[in-house]
């Protein structure tokens, strides 16, 4: 059945979803308010849209172990709630994210700590694509190394015209091997390898041309455009979007014939969902659908 298939598609995350349920709730944003100092990430939620703000501009929003843990918590918090429909990741300051905190990767820390940093980073990046809601990167500045990886891992990315993207690890003797996983799946191979081999940045327009970002807009239009996309997503059924997102990423790893067999069955399963039938009935009756946002099947 459709509900069981969706559970299988996202099965490995079930335990993580449950463990996140005890985390604190995100309140609605106050107009003109700034993220509180000292908190590495700030979570705010209103109207189905969760904003997660990287909030360590003094350290160029580096993905320290603590930052990664905070980001993971904010991504997972109450993720099954029908009130959560889309997540936006943005940042305070002129740098979206500079990648790993290099002080944590020095010889002063042992191999166990280094492994922990890279393992939780990989967990966060893969988690983004396994979440049951779309995740949008809202980029207004420089995104380098693991910061560029974060952008590439999101489902959608909207960038301001001044934004730049780079993987400069090779210049300091630490090749961006983990960012290359996300980059190589977002960009043509030769473009990705030029970035990785030279460390030279892509402009926002180059990133758009090669598919690293979805849209490029003037800085003063970035919030408006990101919210426009978010509100459009919120008009759809959460359960249908969750099934579609999970299926999309699964079929990307399959050969053509297998992908078509799998997605054919998913289309059939989608029709058994309550919201699958509600959408078709609403279209035929020329009315707006009333979504349940549940994984329940039509009785």
N, C-alpha and C positions, 0 to 999 in steps of 0.2 A: 504494500500500500504506500501511498505518497508520504505519509507521516513517517513510516518506518524507513523509507528510502532516504528522506532528508536527515533522519537521525544517523543513518549509516554514513552519509556524506560528511557529516560534521561530528561523528562519534568521538574522535580522540579529544575533542574539547569539552566534553560533557563534565568531566571532573573539574576542569579549570573554571567553567561557568559556575558550578556549585560553590567552589571555594571563594569565588569573588563576591558572592551574594552578601557577605557580611561587611563589605566595604561601605564607606560613607556615601551618602547621596549627593549629587551635584545640583545646586540651586540655580534658579534663573539668573542671568547676568543683570547687573545694575548698569543703566546707561552711563557711559563715560567712566566706568570703574576700571581700575588697573589690577592686575593679578597681585595678590599679597606677596611681599618680599619674603624670601627664604624658602618658599614652597617650590620644588623643582618642576612640578607640573600642576596646572590648575584645571579643574573640571567644572564646566558649567553646562546646564541643560535647560532648554525651553522649547516648547512646540515641536518635540520629537527630535530636535537637533542637539547633539552633544558637542561642545567645543572643548578640546583638550589643548592647552597652551603650554608649550615648552617655555619655562620661566627661569632660565639662568643666563640672561644676556651677558653678564659679566664674564662668564666662561664660554661665551659664544654658543650657548645651549648644547654643550658637548654631551654625548651619550655616555655619561659615567654609569657605573653599575647602579648607583642610587637613582639616577634619572631613568634608566631602563626599567627598573623595578616599579617606579612611580607611574611610568607610561603604561606598563602592562596592567597595573591595578586599575587605572582609569579606563583603559580599553575594555576590561572584563567586567567592570562594575555593572550589576543588574542588566546584563546584556540581553537576557531573554524577555525583558519587559516590553510590553506592547507600546509603551511610551517612548522607547528608543527606536528611531528610524534611520538615523544617519549620524556618522561621526566625522568631525572636522579636526584635523591636526594643524595647528599654527604655532607661531613663536613670537616671543617678545624680542625686540631689538633688531639691529640691521643684519644679523646672521640667523637664518632659519635653523641651521644645525651644522656644526663643524665636524661632526663625526665623533669618534671615541675620544675620551679624555686621555691624552698621551701620558700623563703623569701616572695613570693606573697601569700603563703598559711598560713601565721602566723596569730595570732589573731589581729595583727595590722590592717589587712584589714577586711572589713565586709563580710557578707555572700553573698551580691550582687556581690562583686568582685570575690569571690571564684567561684560562679556559672558561672560568665562570662568566667573565665579561662577554666573551664571544658566543658562548652558548645561550645566554639570556638574550643577547642581541638577535641571534638567529631565531629564537623562540618568538620574540616580539614581531619580527618581520613576517614570519609565517603565520602568526596569529592574526595579523591584519587581514590576510586573505581568507582565513577560516571563519572570521566573525560573520554572524548572520545579517549584518547591515553593511551598506556601502561605507567606505572610509575615504575621505577626501583630504588631500594635502593642500593647504593654503599657504603658498610660498611667497614671501616678500623679502628677498635677500639671497645670501649665499648659502648653498647646500653642498657640503663637501663630504667625501668618503662615506661613512655610515649615514651621514645626513642625506646624501644623495641616494643611498640605498633605501632610506626611509621613504623618500619621495617615490622612488621606483616601485616600492612594495605596496603603495596605496592603490586603491581601485581607480581613483580619479585624481588628477593634480591640476590645480589652477595656480598660475604664477603671475606675478607682476612683471612688467617690462624690464625692471632693473635686476631681476633675479639671475643667478648664474649657478651652474652645476659642474662639479669637478670631482675627480678621484685622484688626488695628488699624492697618495701614499708612497708611490714609487720614488718620489723625490726625497723622502726621508728614510728610505730603506725598508718600508713596510708595505708591500704590495697589497692593493685593495682586493684581496681574494674573495672575502665574503660579500662586499658590495658588488663584486662582479657577478654574483649569482642573480641578484635582482636586475642589475644593469643589462646583463646578457639576455634576459627574458623581456626586456622593455625596448631595447635598441637593436638596430642591425649590428651584426657581429663586428664589422670593420669600424663602425662608429664607436662601439663600446670599447674595442681594443685600443683605438687611438686615444681615447680618454684615459684608459688604464695604463698605457705605455708611456704617455707624455705628461699626464697630470694637468694638461691644459683644459680650461673650463669651456663649457658650452654656454652661449648666451641663451636667454629665454626663448628667443625666436628659433634658434638652432634646436633647442630641446623640443619645441613644438613640432618643428619640421621632421624630426627623427622619432617622435612618439613618446618621449620621456614625460611630457606634460600634455594635458588635454586642451588647455586654453591659456592664452597670454593676454592680459588686459592691463590698462594703465593702473598705476598704484592706487589711485583714488577710486577705482572701480572694482578692486579686488574683493572687498567684503560683499558688495552688491552681487557680483557674479557668482561667488561661492554660495551665498544664501539662495540665489535664484535656482541653482542646481539642487541644493538641499531641499528646498520647498517642493520642487517638482518630484523628487524622490519620495517625499512624505505623502504625496497624493496616491501612491500605490500601496498594495497590500504587502505588509512586512513578510508574511509567510511565503508569498509568491516570489518576492525579491530574494529571500533567503535561499529558497530552492534553486532559483536561477543562478545566483552567485556561486553557490557550492558546485552546481553542475558545470558552470563555465570553467572554473579552475580545474575540475576533475578531467573534463574532456580535453583540455589543453595538453595533458600528458599522454594522451592516447593516440593510437594510429587512427586514420580516417574512418575505416570501417567500424572499429570498436566504438569510436566517439559517436557515430551515427546510431549504432545499436543502443548504446546507453541513453543518449538524449531522446531517442524515439520513445523509450519506456518512460523517461521522465516527463515528456509531454503528456503521455497517457495518465501518469500519476497526478500531474498538475490538474488535470480535468476532474479528478476525484476530490480535490480540496474544496472546502466550502467557498473559499474566495475565488477559486477557478470558475466554479459555476455561477457565482454571484456576478462576476465581471461579464460573462457571456450573456446572462439574463438581463443585466442592466443595459448592455449594448443593444440587444434586441428590443427592449422596452423603451429605449431612448431616454434613460434616466441615469443619474450619477450612481455608481456602485456604492454600497455601504459595506466596507470591509470589516471582517471580524479580526483579521491579523493573526488568526490561529492556524495551527496545523491540522485542525479537525477536518475530517472528510465529510462531504455532503451526504446527509442521510437520505 
